[in-house]
Amino acid sequence: MTDQRFVFAPAPVPSLPVTGRAERFPVHRIYCVGRNFADHAREMGHDPDREPPFFFQKNPDNLLESGTAFPYPPASRDVHHEIELVVALGRGGVDIAPAEAMSHVFGYAVGLDMTRRDLQGAAKAAGRPWEVGKAFEASAPCSAILPVDAAGPLDGRRIHLSVNGATRQDGTLDQMIWTVSEMISILSGLFTLKAGDLIFAGTPAGVGPVEKGDVLVGQVEGIGSVETRVA
């Protein structure tokens, strides 16, 4: 391979720490599944029993490491928190069968899908894409990734988020409409998945606004926690 030269230095590769390891996890893409908890689908005015899964993306450089302040974004007065399990892929592929999907998982993390709800709502009403509401700077705070061997089975794990010490969201992973293996399988029929992809797996009910100065702490039992302060 010949040496490549660029007109300016390439941006650093977005990455996350890996629990118990010195190496970091390089991030390729971020996929998010919408309305994957029935109670959240209902609170957003949708029927979870009739809707197939749908996906949107954030940008890899939207990641914000846990413990770093979240800057309240411009152009919005209604920014919401959404606590989510994050699935980190160590192998990619296309048309992955559900029975094979879990062998592609490197590990799990805990993330926040921060959302400019007013801009998302305006985009929905106009039939436009959601990027302005979802894929803005620092919109994906995320914990370190726990390797799958250390995580164990996910069934029944509690997922919850507090704001200033008060619980806002509280559920369990078995409330997800689409399982991790199903999400991977369906995504792989739409995109070529690759090592380094992250999947934000949906949020339970209780999403709501944040204000400057708020302290957010989200956890998935046995996986880890994500913490940030709204700056």
Secondary structure by P-SEA (a helix, b strand, c coil): cccccccccccccbbbbcccccbbbbbcbbbbbccccaaaaaaacccccccccccccccccccccccccccccccccbbbbbbbbbbbbcccccccccccccccccbbbbbbbccaaaaaaaaaaacccccccccccccccccccccccccccccccccccccccccccccccccccccaaaaaaaaaacccccccbbbbcccccbbbbbcccbbbbbbcccccbbbbbcc
